[in-house]
């Protein structure tokens, strides 16, 4: 993602100033990717409960809006 769109890093406070070589070896990025993948997993697993899934995604959106 950052190789093809370097300017997207500005939206990620924790690693916006890291070069790609360092970033791809970074625990910070690994931790963030893990959180993202866990959210995908939870969302897909809970698709049968639309209200629960909607609330989780809405809360995630609100969290990102604050940043």
Beta strands, then each sheet from edge to edge (+ up, - down):
end
